[in-house]
Amino acid sequence: MKGNIGVTSDNIFPVIKKFLYSDHEIFLRELVSNAVDATQKLKTLASVGEFKGELGELKVTVSVDKQKKTITVSDRGIGMTAEEIEKYINQIAFSGAEEFLDKYKDDANAIIGHFGLGFYSAFMVSKQVEIYTLSHKEGSKAAHWSCNGDPEYTLEEIDMKGRGTDIVLHIDDDNLDFLEDAKISGLLTKYCKFLPIPIAFGKKKEWKDGKEVETEEDNIINEVAPAWTKKPSDLKEEDYTKFYQTLYPMSEDPLFHIHLNVDYPFNLTGILYFPKVKNNIELQRNKIQLYCNQVFVTDSVEGIVPEFLTLLHGVIDSPDIPLNVSRSYLQSDGNVKKISSHITKKVADRLQEIFKNDRTQFEEKWDSLRLFIIYGMLSDEKFYERAEKFVLFKNTENKFFTFEEYKTLIKDNQTDKEGNLIYLYANDAVEQHSYIQAARDKGYDVLLMDGQLDIHWVGQLEQKFEKSRFVRVDSDIVEKLIRKSDEPKVELSDLQRESLTTVFSSQLPKLDKTEFIVTFENIGAEAQPLVVTQNEFMRRMKEMSAMQGGGMMSFYGEMPDSYNLVVNTAHPLVDKVLKDEETKCIAELAPFEAKLQELKTRRDALKESHKGKKDEEIPQAEKEELEAIDKQSSEATESKKAVVSNYAVNNPEVRQLIDLALLANNLLKGEALSNFVKRSIQLMK
């Protein structure tokens, strides 16, 4: 017989070819899945006694004939009668081809899923599709259906020996690459690797007489009972590791695993692994594979699991997530949201369990876990609340503490005069060693916060912890990191401040996008003479700007690095430099000092005489005289600076003190470092 396929428009096949083209490889997934379903249904009928015949060997076979340009998918499942072909193949029920086009033109999976077009995806790659089928029902007649990619089809009775269905695809000229064994093998491995019925493609090969030859044994490409389909009690640790290696050949063994096995209020199975996370988040993504009844769907699982959990590896399988996932569906589906929430809870529970039962192991693996856990705390409030119990601080001595343990450790010695608890941290234990040591000498503890996300985590913790601040150990002199009382006064006159500022600022290196500000502190004779520090707020803003790569924070990214050169006025070497400068420069500076004093006296007198007068009442000559005084004062000041700078140039101890401070902050490099070494040798002679 001949007939027309029941659609509301004649253009169903052009639509399939045009709009499904980008995803046309899924035709094989659809046809093999249908074949597996037919086989599973037969097994079910047999188990309940509705099918009493011999099951025989149940498998799905995929074969390619390059000569005939065909791909055949064969099963020995329930088969179909001619009436069932009419019902399931010929009647494609959907309304409004126009609405169909508008709504689903960009989403091939949604087209197939919403309209039951799994079988018709075969026409994406075929110019003709044939069905040879014999139903399992007693007395059934075999049927042959054929369609050339238009609404017309033929359906006739044929002879066929065994029950089941053969789908024969006559591949069109645009898709001949699908006749390559490697292509089909790759697609079967991608989509069908864990289907519950054996999938045979070709024969196994072996080496014989120096060449590869086919054997009589079927090449089964899938594992019908993967680890996630089994009960956790039936699996050993090595089974989980072996399955991980199946998923990710050549990968390092994972840290931990979580076996998901939920049947209420939704169905969810799977195994998630904690990989050894490197310090690059992006490279780790898209490693979770999503399955629906053991059929591969996607490895882009954003929306199904929270973003931070995309760092995990493994498998999730749920019939409650449709096989044909569309983004819009995921965003609105209630089950998906519940699944996402449940997975987050299970991950947190597992981490808590490991922490509680084997803290030593947890600490040993902390460096690999920390990026993942901190990412979760930053991006998911519920995960933060759970993680508070097991997240760890690590200090610069490689000791580990929970939040509460660390608070207890530091509260007596690291509380400032306002009652704030100060958490000191370093982000590079080697480069900041001198600052860390200075803090330790004060009895302080220093955390190591050297992770990719720690700059953001520090900000989060400051908001969460009451009366607490995080201060990087090189952001100020150690005496001011935790202010316990009012600092000792700096006993310098304005003239002495001015001279020392010029002495040291004139000899500071000129570094690209870097500025130094000379400040003065009385931090005791035992402290360093000069210390380089970097403002905590500005440094954090610049680091966050660098990570975010633009936006509102880019303003900070464009600003130069700003450092303080802190001059310790209580140190004997600083006092020595000051007295030496005063002695050697006094004669040369005297005339400029006298000139400045004279100019100041005249300027003060003019300003006094102008009090109470409006601008227009002040004689023009006096205005011009004030301008001249300001100009001469500026010139005299510059002359003074030149004298002091010349002194600094000729005093190797000045540059030595600066270089020592720069060296401690890893800012002394290249030629400046070479000069420092030479000067050090000269000074020791």
SULLIN-V605539 format. One line per field, one symbol per residue. ss: DSSP state (2 for helix, 1 for strand, 0 for the rest). phi: phi as a letter, one per 30 degrees, with the letter a starting at -180 (. if undefined). A space follows every 10 residues. Layout:
ss->???
phi->???
This chain:
ss->0111010000 0222222220 2220022222 2222222222 2222222000 0000000011 1111100001 1111100000 0222222222 1000002222 2222000222 2222200022 2222011111 1111000000 0111111000 0111111100 0001111111 1022222220 2222222222 2200000111 1111111100 1111111111 0000002220 0222002222 2222222000 0000011111 1100000111 1111000000 0222000111 1100111100 0100102222 2011111000 0000002222 2202222222 2222222222 2222222022 2222022222 2222222220 2222222000 0011100001 1022222222 0000100000 1111110000 0022222222 2000011100 0002222222 2222000111 1100000222 2000000000 0002222222 2222200000 0001111111 1000000001 1111022222 2222222200 2222222200 1111111100 0222222222 2222222222 2222222222 2222222220 0000222002 2222222222 2222222222 2222222220 0222222222 2222000002 2222222222 22220
phi->.cacddbdbd cddededddc edcdddeded ddddddeddd dddddddcid bcdddidcac ccbbbdddhb bcccbccdib dddddedccd cccaciddde dddbdcbedd edddcicedd deddbbcabb bcbbdddeid cdbbcbbcib ddbbbbdbca dcdjbccccc ddddbddddd edddeddddd cbdbddcecc bicdcbdbhi bdbdcdddcd cbcdbdeddc dedccceddd dddedddbei dddddbbbcc abbadbcabl bccddddddb dedcdhcdcc bbhicdcacc cejcceeddd ddckbbbbdd cdecdbeddd dcdddeddde dddedddddd ddddeddbde ddddcedddd ddddedddcb dddedddedb dbcccdcicc bdeddddddc ddcccdddid dccdbbcadd dceddddddd ddidcbdcbc ddcddddedd ddddddhbbc bddcdadedc dbdcaddddd cbdeddeddd ededddcddc cdhbbcbdbb bccjdddddb bcbbeedddd ddddddddik idddeddddd dccccdcddc dedddddddd ddddceddde dddddddddd dddedddddc dicdeddded dddddddddd ddddddddde ddddddddec cddddddddd ddddciccbh ddddddddde ddddd
